[in-house]
Amino acid sequence: MITRQHLTGFLMMHAGFRAEFGRLAEACRSPRDAEHGELLEEQLALVLEMLHAHHAHEDADLWPRLAGRAPEAAAVLAELESEHAVLDPLVRAAGDRSVPLPDRAPTLLRLHEFVNEHLDHEERDAVPLMLRHLTLEDIESDKRQAMGDFGRRRVPTIFGWLASSAEGELLVASHAELPVVARFMFRRFWWPAYRRRFARLYGADAPIAADVFLESS
């Protein structure tokens, strides 16, 4: 039987999206210099790409799978898919490098707000369907696809971003899912490197949840 812990990867992505567009909206209002602006562009491109991949997988695979197993939920799933279409113009505008970052900051704020509303909807309506109708094989297949979307070279950055966005039980569950080698790499290298990246991006220390967790684990 599927539990919320089996959906840790899915929910970690949600946590990352919930946090990062708001952070970027604030930071993009006034980049410190050209180097900072380029780092913000890099981070923004990464998170937008991950959002697109997440929604593309839902539209092409996850929602049709759930609709096939729970036909009574087809209307709810179609509504969630329609929200992706509403997000698409905001995603394109947010990633348009022909527009200076400060001019894109209001778009990023709108994206942040709508993404959070959309994820509230998904977690309220789609997650219960996932718990009832997905199998362990489905979950493992989705994890493999997500790792393919990440790309090997970007895994440390993406794992750091997600860890900077999650708290409590979700962060604990995510860390526990990692293979032993990945946990070692995260503790010794990936998280310290991401904390430095976070400071360069946002001029502040990364949230302490991951630090506290790593100290106690």
NUZANU-645628 format. One line per field, with one value per residue (C-alpha): x, y, z; residue number from 1. Coordinates in nm, 4 decimals. Each point is the difference from the previous one (the first is absolute). Example, Ala and Ser with C-alpha at 12.3 -4.5 7.8 and 13.67 -1.06 7.14 Angstrom:
x <- [1.2300|0.1370]
y <- [-0.4500|0.3440]
z <- [0.7800|-0.0660]
i <- [1|2]
END
This chain:
x <- [0.0000|0.1236|0.0495|0.0995|0.3565|0.0049|-0.0810|0.2965|0.1709|-0.3178|-0.0631|0.3635|-0.0321|-0.3113|0.1906|0.2744|-0.2425|-0.1933|0.3117|0.2246|-0.2096|-0.0661|0.3712|0.0828|-0.2696|0.1593|0.3616|-0.0670|-0.1336|0.3572|0.2886|0.3248|0.2087|0.0303|0.1411|-0.2891|-0.2456|0.1445|-0.0239|-0.3638|-0.0669|0.1605|-0.2079|-0.3175|0.0591|0.0580|-0.3164|-0.2133|0.1314|-0.0825|-0.3501|-0.0582|0.1254|-0.2172|-0.3131|0.0803|0.0264|-0.3315|-0.1799|0.1480|0.0116|-0.1207|-0.3395|-0.0975|0.1078|-0.2119|-0.2960|0.0190|-0.0116|-0.2474|-0.2280|-0.2146|0.2987|0.0437|-0.1521|0.2258|0.3076|-0.1034|-0.0307|0.3513|0.1293|-0.1763|0.1849|0.3268|-0.1132|-0.0622|0.3500|0.1721|-0.0021|0.1352|0.2760|0.0947|-0.0012|0.2027|0.2692|0.0197|0.3596|-0.0689|-0.1797|0.2206|-0.0333|-0.1485|-0.2764|-0.0725|-0.0245|-0.3768|-0.0567|0.1962|-0.2135|-0.3189|0.1510|0.0859|-0.3550|-0.1706|0.2383|-0.0821|-0.3738|0.0395|0.2068|-0.2594|-0.2556|0.2188|0.0699|-0.3654|-0.1456|0.2696|0.2109|-0.2918|-0.0566|0.3675|-0.0123|-0.2986|0.0891|0.3776|0.2166|0.3538|0.1056|-0.1564|0.1894|0.3342|-0.0566|-0.0787|0.3170|0.2107|-0.1561|0.0605|0.3665|0.0281|-0.1474|0.2513|0.3063|0.2978|0.2003|-0.2866|-0.0970|0.2104|-0.1498|-0.3559|0.0280|0.1374|-0.2810|-0.2646|0.1615|0.0022|-0.3762|-0.1288|-0.0412|-0.0836|-0.1267|0.0275|0.3687|0.0640|-0.1837|0.1857|0.3403|-0.0907|-0.0852|0.3485|0.2483|0.2770|0.2564|-0.2337|-0.0671|0.3741|0.0475|-0.2889|0.1321|0.3646|-0.0185|-0.3374|-0.1651|0.3063|0.0402|-0.3658|0.0119|0.2738|-0.2075|-0.3058|0.1993|0.1205|-0.3518|-0.1945|0.2495|-0.1093|0.0667|-0.1897|-0.2932|0.1321|-0.2326|0.2479|0.2890|-0.1896|-0.1072|0.3501|0.1449|-0.2528|0.0048]
y <- [0.0000|0.3481|0.2533|0.3663|-0.1065|-0.1741|0.3387|0.1726|0.0786|0.1500|0.2101|0.1121|0.1428|0.1835|0.1426|0.1191|0.1738|0.1539|0.1698|0.0848|0.2259|0.2293|0.0136|0.0729|0.2679|0.1885|-0.0455|0.0883|0.3427|0.1273|-0.2284|0.1148|-0.0202|-0.1874|-0.3134|-0.0122|0.0559|-0.2927|-0.2288|0.1022|-0.0743|-0.3426|-0.0800|0.1270|-0.2056|-0.3128|0.0397|0.0888|-0.3070|-0.2214|0.1507|-0.0664|-0.3591|-0.0589|0.1246|-0.1744|-0.3310|0.0620|0.0882|-0.2785|-0.2821|0.0538|0.1599|-0.2430|-0.2926|0.1216|0.0770|-0.3538|-0.1479|0.2512|0.1184|0.1913|0.2328|0.0942|0.3469|0.0850|-0.1146|0.1979|0.3088|-0.0508|-0.0397|0.3219|0.1832|-0.1082|0.1810|0.3148|-0.0269|-0.0450|0.3701|0.1014|-0.2600|0.1293|0.3618|-0.0801|-0.1683|0.2656|0.1197|0.2835|0.1698|0.1285|-0.1884|0.2940|0.0268|-0.3710|0.0174|0.0771|-0.2956|-0.2228|0.1168|-0.0843|-0.3361|-0.0624|0.0781|-0.2073|-0.2954|-0.0151|0.0120|-0.2740|-0.2206|0.0453|-0.1310|-0.2942|-0.0991|0.0320|-0.1941|-0.1940|-0.1321|-0.1987|-0.1541|-0.0872|-0.1680|-0.2098|-0.0929|-0.0029|-0.3056|-0.0315|-0.0738|0.3281|0.1874|-0.1561|0.0749|0.3630|0.0275|-0.1299|0.2521|0.2845|-0.0937|-0.0021|0.3507|0.1144|-0.1188|-0.1402|0.3238|0.2018|-0.2409|0.1736|0.3414|-0.1303|-0.1994|0.3086|0.2182|-0.2478|-0.0407|0.3778|0.0010|-0.2875|-0.0410|-0.2563|-0.3433|0.0620|0.0856|-0.3015|-0.2330|0.1372|-0.0458|-0.3537|-0.0935|0.0800|-0.2834|-0.0075|0.1462|0.2854|0.0758|0.0221|0.2231|0.2210|0.0423|0.0584|0.1809|0.0726|0.1860|0.2104|0.0955|0.0900|0.2122|0.2042|0.0229|0.1071|0.2807|0.1221|-0.0158|0.1541|0.1826|-0.2013|-0.3262|-0.3030|-0.1093|-0.1921|-0.3012|-0.2099|0.1063|-0.0976|-0.3276|-0.0927|0.0800|-0.2306|-0.2854]
z <- [0.0000|-0.0920|0.2806|-0.0070|0.0716|-0.3389|-0.1560|0.1649|-0.3299|-0.1473|0.3098|0.0216|-0.3505|0.1144|0.2973|-0.2327|-0.2353|0.2887|0.1363|-0.2907|-0.2203|0.2956|0.0815|-0.3628|-0.0292|0.2864|-0.1094|-0.3647|0.0950|0.0371|-0.0993|0.1625|-0.3183|-0.3293|0.1678|0.2466|-0.2829|-0.1939|0.3044|0.0465|-0.3676|0.0414|0.3080|-0.1621|-0.3150|0.2089|0.2078|-0.3036|-0.1817|0.2968|0.0239|-0.3701|0.0315|0.3075|-0.1750|-0.3291|0.1855|0.1754|-0.3240|-0.2109|0.2528|0.3561|-0.0601|-0.2810|0.2174|0.2899|-0.2280|-0.1356|0.3474|0.1460|-0.2838|0.2477|0.0568|-0.3668|0.0429|0.2947|-0.1896|-0.3089|0.2177|0.1338|-0.3546|-0.1029|0.2772|-0.1612|-0.3149|0.2050|0.1459|-0.3376|-0.1054|0.3415|-0.0307|-0.3462|0.1149|0.3117|-0.2095|-0.2737|0.0218|-0.2427|0.2908|0.2862|0.3270|0.1939|-0.2605|0.0401|0.3802|-0.0013|-0.2338|0.2362|0.2884|-0.1918|-0.0907|0.3653|0.1077|-0.2677|0.0362|0.3702|-0.0692|-0.2611|0.2307|0.2752|-0.2492|-0.0995|0.3588|0.0952|-0.2946|-0.1849|0.2862|0.1511|-0.3449|-0.0233|0.3411|-0.1018|-0.3547|-0.0555|0.0520|0.1289|-0.3583|-0.1104|0.2694|-0.0912|-0.3689|0.0821|0.2098|-0.2874|-0.2359|0.2455|0.0360|-0.3769|-0.0079|0.2610|-0.1878|0.1875|0.0093|0.1432|0.2777|0.2713|-0.0803|-0.0245|0.3218|0.1745|-0.1323|0.1143|0.3428|0.0400|-0.0588|0.2161|0.3716|0.2640|-0.0929|-0.3738|0.0265|0.2249|-0.2388|-0.3010|0.1610|0.1094|-0.3596|-0.1259|-0.0497|0.2602|-0.2412|-0.0965|0.3678|0.0608|-0.3047|0.1047|0.3520|-0.0909|-0.3332|-0.1599|0.2863|0.0966|-0.3676|-0.0301|0.3139|-0.1680|-0.3185|0.2003|0.1625|-0.3403|-0.1408|0.2839|0.2197|0.3026|0.1767|-0.1243|0.2185|0.2992|-0.0226|-0.1963|0.2242|0.3135|-0.1538|-0.1142|0.3418|0.1666|-0.2528]
i <- [1|2|3|4|5|6|7|8|9|10|11|12|13|14|15|16|17|18|19|20|21|22|23|24|25|26|27|28|29|30|31|32|33|34|35|36|37|38|39|40|41|42|43|44|45|46|47|48|49|50|51|52|53|54|55|56|57|58|59|60|61|62|63|64|65|66|67|68|69|70|71|72|73|74|75|76|77|78|79|80|81|82|83|84|85|86|87|88|89|90|91|92|93|94|95|96|97|98|99|100|101|102|103|104|105|106|107|108|109|110|111|112|113|114|115|116|117|118|119|120|121|122|123|124|125|126|127|128|129|130|131|132|133|134|135|136|137|138|139|140|141|142|143|144|145|146|147|148|149|150|151|152|153|154|155|156|157|158|159|160|161|162|163|164|165|166|167|168|169|170|171|172|173|174|175|176|177|178|179|180|181|182|183|184|185|186|187|188|189|190|191|192|193|194|195|196|197|198|199|200|201|202|203|204|205|206|207|208|209|210|211|212|213|214|215|216|217]
END
